[in-house]
C-alpha cells in the first residue's frame, strides 16, 4: 500500500481545465487556433479564476476547502497567481479530446508538473469495463506508471473517470438518463476494482454523479477496500444542467467518503456565454460565477 495514500479534507473544486469543449462550446472554432483565439481563451479563463477568488474573498467558500482545476495551455498565468496566493491547485495532465488516456507532454510530463508544483495532479480517463478490453489494459498500464510517479514525487493523484455507454448498454437502457441511473453505477464499481487490481492508486476519485445514495455507498466501499481508508470521492459535473447536478449532490451529501465536488461548465458556461454576447460586464460575469460556485457549495453543505 502507498504510504500516506488519500485525502480526507473537504474539497470543492472549480474546474476549468477544459480545452476541446471550451473551444467548441464557447468560441465555436474548428481547426487550428490563432494567437487571438488563444488570448481570448486565456482571458475567459481568467474571468473564471476571478470568480473563484471573489467567492473566497467574500467568504462564500472557505479558502481551505476551495481549489481550482486548470490546464497549462491556457492557464499559465493563473497557475502562478494561484500558487502565490496560497490556493489549492490541481493541474490537468491528459491530452484533451482523446478517447484513451495520453499524457499531454509525453515523456516530458514531469518537467511541466515540476514547473508549477500543484497539490493535485489530475488524469482524465474514459473506461468502460465492458468496453474495449485492449484499450482498458493499455490505460491500466499507463495509469499505473503515472500513479507510481505521483506518489514517488510527493503529489496527490486525482483521477477523473468517465464511463461512456457502449452501444449495447445504451440500447438496453433506452436513453442516457436510464443508463446513468440503472447501469453505470455497477460499472463504476467494477472499473474501480479493475484499476486497483492493476496498481492504480488515486488519492481522490472524481466520479460521475449518481441519483441514489446507496450507489455512492457501494462505490465508496470499493474505493476504500483493502485498507484504503483515507481515499475518498468527489462528484464531477460533466457539464450537466443545474437540476441534475443538484440531484447528484443531494444524493451524495452526508455520506462518509464523499468529500466534495469538481464542477466546471455547470458553474461558468452560462455566465461566459452572456459575457460574450455583451449581456454581462466583466464584473457581472465574475460575480455570477462566484455566486454559482457558492450555490452548489451550499447545496452540498446545507
Steps between C-alpha positions, in 0.01 A plus 500: 500500500622852417611696807274793592250403230183706491356844569245552776423874510190647332583589140293724273664552163408761242610314187598688185770283348278447195666548165318324214156553655584862591594578141194317366234622742607862537695610195363252243841470337604208282857447387815666630480776758646836412688716749199726544277202580751365751521836674121518514483157668766607751298813580176304540667253733640787703144625548411158643801519730394846616159352580675235711700767683186710554323201658784454747560866579126550556495202740263309273731195490771438763851533357620177663222306322523670161717400203536568130555239229682650203711419196845629411414601142268787589561546874872561547434844649224364722720219629765746613245739654318222686819349639617843617163557671517166678200339331467127450587423138427192293678469164355303211756288313306303238486590132159652435233336287654151491302179539797337677716649775809667357732740681490850348877539495606139455828403662562860607187506721707520819666828400162662444370385839813601690477848348179567696519252790121464543340328798305261278566354158192399302476237229178450302412155365210352307467141615208261471581156648266345242652702218825476300713260704825574318456870564420433865817296545713769335348764726555286809871475416545872429303605806691262725828655388364852544345420838835364622679813379255730680544325833877472461517873421278611789188607309140409572352307208140577400343282233197615303305207360236504231314178420352553153223259405563237237243478220357185661471662844330806359255284307432297813431812705299679233652843565801660667313596818396142568853383421632749757252388764470125442813368327792736558523469883596130493744565214670769709558255784644242259722762337640608837572140598678431169719809530584423862598145406724645229680713761339837421473681833331842494477708815164633378253352252306752292184310406194581289202580718227256601140548605486240780689519827550124515689514168746744657532274803577195285756701305666629817519147637706395197712818507598427862546124454829343600593754765460812287324669791603858413416483130183689417267616225393830349207544259581633154277734304525363144336816369162389636207735528458654847199281587688174443805637678284582803358145505849352485621718786192439714541123463867517600493755782546367851648169384833415659762495227332755272706808581391753238476568129682617188257705292587709197270580210186479715646790699664719237366422152180706502675800656771496233245461220316809625830684535597418141157622385559830681219430748737502798796723583828354623403559861149364454643181349745466789222553755272252324768229499574562869130475582459174306805347670353602836157368403622144441728517804193583710295217353760249610560658842159628606 
